[in-house]
Amino acid sequence: PTCGFPRVSALDGDGMASGESGDDDKYASEDFSKYLPDSAKNAQPTPKFKLPTEVPSQAMQCFQRIQTGAMLGGALGGSFGFLYGTYAAIRYKHILYVPISVIQAGFGFGLFLACGMIIRCDELPASARARAEKA
């Protein structure tokens, strides 16, 4: 019994059954655009990417540094807090040590790293420092 598919031995080099022509191919004649959403049928405008041309101010750069320091410190402190909290929860058989230590250590490390970044924001860049020393 065949299921409508040609046998492998009956295929010639171009993948068609011997004696078949490409004219009766159902998929070649079907319009697949009916499956597309309406928004895809219309011509789409080419997106125009605009690079920022304005250099961020020193205050904005400082704020970004402080934010980055707080995030890194929070992640690092949270991971150490998780390790210590897991140890304390197993040792003292109290599961609430884990979230408390994660929050406390994350906040503490984040605060100290953010403060460290505030100190670094007040520094002059290396090029400006070299100019100031020459003068």
Kinemage of the C-alpha trace (Angstrom):
@kinemage 1
@onewidth
@group {chain A} dominant
@subgroup {mainchain}
@vectorlist {calphas} color= white
{ca pro a 1} P 0.000 0.000 0.000
{ca thr a 2} L 1.270 3.431 -0.918
{ca cys a 3} L 0.396 6.609 0.903
{ca gly a 4} L 0.691 8.976 -2.033
{ca phe a 5} L 4.450 9.479 -1.756
{ca pro a 6} L 6.730 8.267 -4.520
{ca arg a 7} L 9.150 5.558 -3.599
{ca val a 8} L 12.748 6.606 -3.145
{ca ser a 9} L 13.932 4.452 -6.002
{ca ala a 10} L 11.467 6.197 -8.328
{ca leu a 11} L 12.995 9.662 -7.726
{ca asp a 12} L 15.300 11.141 -10.340
{ca gly a 13} L 18.145 13.637 -9.733
{ca asp a 14} L 16.000 16.735 -9.081
{ca gly a 15} L 13.881 15.120 -6.362
{ca met a 16} L 10.798 14.539 -8.515
{ca ala a 17} L 9.275 11.188 -9.225
{ca ser a 18} L 10.070 9.964 -12.689
{ca gly a 19} L 7.327 11.016 -15.044
{ca glu a 20} L 6.254 13.946 -12.812
{ca ser a 21} L 6.544 17.534 -13.939
{ca gly a 22} L 6.848 20.622 -11.716
{ca asp a 23} L 3.513 21.990 -13.021
{ca asp a 24} L 1.336 19.985 -10.663
{ca asp a 25} L 3.307 20.972 -7.532
{ca lys a 26} L 0.663 22.162 -5.035
{ca tyr a 27} L 3.091 24.199 -2.963
{ca ala a 28} L 4.556 26.158 -5.867
{ca ser a 29} L 1.139 27.425 -6.921
{ca glu a 30} L -0.198 28.241 -3.438
{ca asp a 31} L -0.164 31.832 -2.143
{ca phe a 32} L 1.370 31.706 1.340
{ca ser a 33} L 0.926 35.437 1.973
{ca lys a 34} L -2.560 34.703 3.302
{ca tyr a 35} L -0.904 33.373 6.468
{ca leu a 36} L 0.936 36.645 7.141
{ca pro a 37} L -0.510 39.304 9.461
{ca asp a 38} L -1.854 42.441 7.824
{ca ser a 39} L 1.045 44.522 9.106
{ca ala a 40} L 3.523 42.300 7.227
{ca lys a 41} L 1.690 42.687 3.899
{ca asn a 42} L 2.358 46.435 3.738
{ca ala a 43} L 5.720 47.900 2.854
{ca gln a 44} L 7.599 48.622 6.066
{ca pro a 45} L 9.775 51.741 6.359
{ca thr a 46} L 13.467 51.134 6.919
{ca pro a 47} L 14.321 51.846 10.555
{ca lys a 48} L 16.636 54.785 11.016
{ca phe a 49} L 19.060 54.340 13.861
{ca lys a 50} L 20.258 57.533 15.449
{ca leu a 51} L 23.416 57.434 17.507
{ca pro a 52} L 23.619 59.787 20.471
{ca thr a 53} L 25.756 62.742 19.488
{ca glu a 54} L 25.708 64.558 22.808
{ca val a 55} L 28.440 63.635 25.249
{ca pro a 56} L 26.964 62.857 28.678
{ca ser a 57} L 27.700 65.431 31.344
{ca gln a 58} L 30.093 64.726 34.175
{ca ala a 59} L 27.189 64.551 36.629
{ca met a 60} L 25.425 61.944 34.476
{ca gln a 61} L 28.630 59.919 34.156
{ca cys a 62} L 29.108 60.101 37.924
{ca phe a 63} L 25.542 58.971 38.549
{ca gln a 64} L 26.012 56.037 36.180
{ca arg a 65} L 29.204 55.035 37.993
{ca ile a 66} L 27.473 55.203 41.374
{ca gln a 67} L 24.587 53.139 40.042
{ca thr a 68} L 26.955 50.553 38.570
{ca gly a 69} L 28.901 50.346 41.831
{ca ala a 70} L 25.715 49.865 43.838
{ca met a 71} L 24.502 47.119 41.505
{ca leu a 72} L 27.819 45.274 41.515
{ca gly a 73} L 28.128 45.594 45.274
{ca gly a 74} L 24.559 44.405 45.758
{ca ala a 75} L 25.134 41.370 43.566
{ca leu a 76} L 28.420 40.496 45.234
{ca gly a 77} L 27.069 41.078 48.730
{ca gly a 78} L 23.922 39.137 47.964
{ca ser a 79} L 25.924 36.142 46.788
{ca phe a 80} L 28.106 36.189 49.899
{ca gly a 81} L 24.989 36.683 52.003
{ca phe a 82} L 23.415 33.667 50.349
{ca leu a 83} L 26.451 31.545 51.145
{ca tyr a 84} L 26.595 32.664 54.759
{ca gly a 85} L 22.796 32.494 55.164
{ca thr a 86} L 22.739 28.938 53.851
{ca tyr a 87} L 25.457 27.955 56.296
{ca ala a 88} L 23.638 29.664 59.202
{ca ala a 89} L 20.284 28.160 58.213
{ca ile a 90} L 21.740 24.663 58.236
{ca arg a 91} L 23.777 25.231 61.393
{ca tyr a 92} L 21.002 26.819 63.477
{ca lys a 93} L 18.064 25.130 61.686
{ca his a 94} L 16.280 28.375 60.909
{ca ile a 95} L 15.483 29.057 57.227
{ca leu a 96} L 14.892 32.807 57.654
{ca tyr a 97} L 18.639 33.374 57.990
{ca val a 98} L 18.987 33.066 54.204
{ca pro a 99} L 16.857 36.025 52.982
{ca ile a 100} L 17.886 38.224 55.909
{ca ser a 101} L 21.591 37.706 55.272
{ca val a 102} L 21.157 38.180 51.498
{ca ile a 103} L 19.403 41.525 51.979
{ca gln a 104} L 21.780 42.763 54.688
{ca ala a 105} L 24.989 41.796 52.927
{ca gly a 106} L 23.710 43.008 49.557
{ca phe a 107} L 22.743 46.391 50.948
{ca gly a 108} L 26.000 46.743 52.870
{ca phe a 109} L 28.279 45.852 49.954
{ca gly a 110} L 26.196 47.961 47.573
{ca leu a 111} L 26.397 50.971 49.858
{ca phe a 112} L 30.166 50.703 50.267
{ca leu a 113} L 30.834 50.230 46.563
{ca ala a 114} L 28.552 53.162 45.706
{ca cys a 115} L 30.426 55.325 48.216
{ca gly a 116} L 33.709 54.222 46.658
{ca met a 117} L 32.440 55.290 43.263
{ca ile a 118} L 31.455 58.700 44.652
{ca ile a 119} L 35.055 59.177 45.748
{ca arg a 120} L 36.290 58.180 42.299
{ca cys a 121} L 33.889 60.635 40.631
{ca asp a 122} L 35.698 63.536 42.280
{ca glu a 123} L 39.027 62.498 40.779
{ca leu a 124} L 40.321 64.270 37.710
{ca pro a 125} L 40.863 62.141 34.602
{ca ala a 126} L 44.489 61.128 33.994
{ca ser a 127} L 44.937 63.626 31.142
{ca ala a 128} L 43.621 66.553 33.220
{ca arg a 129} L 45.760 65.496 36.180
{ca ala a 130} L 48.885 65.471 33.994
{ca arg a 131} L 48.047 68.972 32.693
{ca ala a 132} L 47.488 70.236 36.242
{ca glu a 133} L 50.856 68.862 37.400
{ca lys a 134} L 52.711 70.551 34.535
{ca ala a 135} L 51.231 73.943 35.317
